[in-house]
Amino acid sequence: MDHFLVLFTGHRVLSVSSSGHRGTQTITTPRWHSSPGHRGTQIITLPRWLSSPGHRGHQTITTPRWHSSLGLRGTQSITPPRRQSSPGHRGTQTITPPRWHSSPGHRGHQTITSPRWHSSLGLRGTQTITPPRMHSSPGHRGTQKITTPRWYSSLGLRGTQTITPSRRHSSPGHRGTQTITTPRWHSSPGLRGTQTITLPR
């Protein structure tokens, strides 16, 4: 079985490249506050890719403003700079949190709407990330299920990705390990096995 494993230990990144992704995905968070939330800009740099479908260049996830205490503010825009002429994402994905409560944590539904998709392969329709329940204190609670309603029969994601935060500290921010388990994959390119993203502390 092929595995793609990214481990975050401090700011060091260890990666094993097999099928699918090439090189190393580096998620660099420049500063962390001692308690709540992310600070600054997270830059996901994809250094090399296969010549077939997938991402090209750099994806920069920039959160325009941060509250001094907690939570996301405003809109996150993920702009892929260039795309191959066939599969993959098109244009800009804008992740807009529809409403935010004055207390920490996500409230309601986050709907990720991809504006246009190629007729060949890739994502279809809208991905809706629904946090099932939220505690009155900050951070994620329970399990977030990312359900993709329909997929092309060629390649890409299959089934449902379930992101389960294993444990949460009573203070805001991520704690412990997030395990992203992909249940099944097509025999053509894509992720294999399980990606484990370990947030240092």
C-alpha positions as CSV (number, residue, x, y, z in Angstrom):
1,M,0.0,0.0,0.0
2,D,1.3,3.4,-0.9
3,H,1.3,6.1,1.8
4,F,1.8,9.8,1.8
5,L,2.8,11.0,5.2
6,V,3.5,14.5,6.3
7,L,4.6,15.0,9.9
8,F,5.0,18.4,11.5
9,T,7.5,18.4,14.3
10,G,8.1,22.0,15.2
11,H,8.7,23.6,11.8
12,R,10.5,20.6,10.3
13,V,8.7,18.6,7.6
14,L,9.3,15.0,6.9
15,S,7.6,13.5,3.8
16,V,7.6,10.3,1.8
17,S,6.7,10.7,-1.8
18,S,5.1,7.7,-3.5
19,S,2.1,8.0,-5.8
20,G,0.1,11.1,-6.3
21,H,1.8,14.1,-4.8
22,R,5.4,14.8,-5.5
23,G,7.9,16.4,-3.3
24,T,6.9,18.0,0.0
25,Q,3.9,19.9,1.1
26,T,5.1,22.6,3.5
27,I,2.5,24.3,5.6
28,T,4.4,27.2,7.3
29,T,2.6,29.1,10.0
30,P,5.0,32.0,10.8
31,R,3.8,32.6,14.3
32,W,1.6,30.9,16.8
33,H,-0.1,32.6,19.7
34,S,0.2,30.9,23.0
35,S,-3.5,30.3,23.1
36,P,-6.1,31.0,20.3
37,G,-6.1,30.4,16.6
38,H,-3.7,30.8,13.8
39,R,-1.7,33.9,13.3
40,G,-0.4,35.4,10.1
41,T,-0.5,33.6,6.8
42,Q,-0.4,29.9,6.0
43,I,1.4,29.2,2.8
44,I,1.0,25.8,1.2
45,T,3.8,25.4,-1.3
46,L,3.5,22.5,-3.7
47,P,7.1,22.3,-5.1
48,R,6.6,19.7,-7.9
49,W,3.8,17.9,-9.6
50,L,3.3,15.2,-12.2
51,S,2.9,16.5,-15.7
52,S,-0.6,15.2,-15.8
53,P,-3.6,16.6,-13.8
54,G,-3.3,18.4,-10.5
55,H,-2.2,21.6,-9.0
56,R,0.3,23.9,-10.6
57,G,2.6,26.4,-8.9
58,H,1.9,27.7,-5.4
59,Q,-1.3,27.8,-3.5
60,T,-1.4,30.7,-1.0
61,I,-4.1,30.6,1.6
62,T,-4.2,34.1,3.0
63,T,-6.5,35.0,5.9
64,P,-7.0,38.8,5.5
65,R,-7.7,39.7,9.1
66,W,-7.6,38.1,12.4
67,H,-9.3,39.0,15.6
68,S,-7.1,39.7,18.5
69,S,-8.6,36.9,20.5
70,L,-10.1,34.1,18.5
71,G,-11.5,32.8,15.3
72,L,-11.4,33.5,11.6
73,R,-12.6,36.8,10.3
74,G,-13.6,37.9,6.8
75,T,-13.1,35.6,3.8
76,Q,-10.4,33.2,2.9
77,S,-9.7,33.1,-0.8
78,I,-7.7,30.2,-2.3
79,T,-6.5,31.3,-5.7
80,P,-4.7,28.7,-7.8
81,P,-2.4,30.8,-10.0
82,R,-2.3,28.5,-13.1
83,R,-4.2,25.4,-14.2
84,Q,-3.7,22.7,-16.7
85,S,-6.2,22.9,-19.6
86,S,-8.0,19.8,-18.5
87,P,-8.6,18.5,-15.0
88,G,-8.5,20.2,-11.7
89,H,-9.7,23.4,-10.2
90,R,-10.7,26.4,-12.2
91,G,-10.7,30.1,-11.2
92,T,-10.8,31.0,-7.5
93,Q,-12.3,29.2,-4.6
94,T,-13.7,31.5,-2.0
95,I,-14.4,30.1,1.4
96,T,-16.8,32.4,3.1
97,P,-18.0,31.8,6.7
98,P,-21.6,32.8,6.5
99,R,-22.0,33.9,10.1
100,W,-19.8,34.0,13.1
101,H,-20.9,34.0,16.7
102,S,-19.2,36.4,19.1
103,S,-17.9,33.4,21.1
104,P,-15.1,31.3,19.8
105,G,-15.3,28.5,17.3
106,H,-17.1,27.9,14.1
107,R,-20.9,28.4,14.0
108,G,-23.3,27.0,11.4
109,H,-22.2,25.7,8.1
110,Q,-19.2,26.4,5.9
111,T,-20.0,26.0,2.3
112,I,-17.2,25.8,-0.1
113,T,-18.5,26.6,-3.6
114,S,-16.3,26.1,-6.6
115,P,-17.4,28.6,-9.2
116,R,-16.6,26.5,-12.4
117,W,-15.5,23.0,-13.0
118,H,-14.1,21.4,-16.1
119,S,-16.3,18.7,-17.7
120,S,-13.5,16.2,-17.5
121,L,-12.7,15.4,-13.9
122,G,-12.2,16.8,-10.5
123,L,-14.7,18.1,-8.0
124,R,-18.3,18.2,-8.8
125,G,-20.9,20.5,-7.3
126,T,-20.5,22.0,-3.8
127,Q,-18.6,20.7,-0.8
128,T,-20.4,21.4,2.4
129,I,-18.4,21.2,5.6
130,T,-20.8,20.8,8.5
131,P,-19.5,20.9,12.0
132,P,-22.1,18.7,13.8
133,R,-22.0,20.4,17.2
134,M,-20.0,23.2,18.7
135,H,-19.1,23.6,22.4
136,S,-19.4,27.0,23.9
137,S,-15.6,27.1,24.4
138,P,-13.3,27.6,21.4
139,G,-12.0,25.0,19.0
140,H,-13.6,22.2,17.0
141,R,-15.7,19.6,18.8
142,G,-16.7,16.2,17.6
143,T,-16.1,15.2,14.0
144,Q,-16.1,17.2,10.8
145,K,-17.3,15.3,7.8
146,I,-16.5,16.5,4.4
147,T,-18.9,14.9,2.0
148,T,-18.4,15.2,-1.7
149,P,-21.9,14.6,-3.3
150,R,-20.8,13.3,-6.7
151,W,-17.5,12.4,-8.3
152,Y,-16.4,11.7,-11.8
153,S,-15.8,8.0,-12.5
154,S,-12.3,8.5,-13.7
155,L,-10.1,9.7,-10.8
156,G,-10.2,11.9,-7.8
157,L,-11.7,11.5,-4.3
158,R,-14.0,8.6,-3.6
159,G,-16.6,8.4,-0.8
160,T,-16.3,10.7,2.2
161,Q,-13.4,12.2,3.9
162,T,-13.8,12.3,7.7
163,I,-11.6,14.7,9.6
164,T,-11.6,13.6,13.3
165,P,-9.9,15.8,15.8
166,S,-8.6,13.2,18.3
167,R,-8.6,15.4,21.4
168,R,-9.1,19.1,22.1
169,H,-7.7,21.2,24.8
170,S,-10.0,23.5,26.7
171,S,-8.2,26.5,25.3
172,P,-8.6,27.5,21.6
173,G,-6.6,26.3,18.7
174,H,-5.7,22.8,17.5
175,R,-4.5,20.2,19.9
176,G,-3.1,16.7,19.3
177,T,-3.3,15.1,15.9
178,Q,-5.6,15.5,13.1
179,T,-5.9,12.3,11.0
180,I,-7.3,12.6,7.5
181,T,-8.4,9.2,6.3
182,T,-9.3,8.6,2.7
183,P,-11.4,5.4,2.6
184,R,-11.0,4.4,-1.0
185,W,-9.1,5.7,-4.0
186,H,-9.1,4.9,-7.7
187,S,-6.2,3.0,-9.1
188,S,-5.1,6.0,-11.1
189,P,-3.2,8.9,-9.5
190,G,-4.2,10.5,-6.3
191,L,-3.6,10.1,-2.6
192,R,-3.0,6.6,-1.2
193,G,-3.6,5.4,2.3
194,T,-3.8,7.9,5.2
195,Q,-2.4,11.3,5.6
196,T,-1.6,12.2,9.2
197,I,-1.0,15.9,10.0
198,T,0.5,16.3,13.4
199,L,0.3,19.8,14.9
200,P,3.3,20.2,17.2
201,R,1.8,21.7,20.4
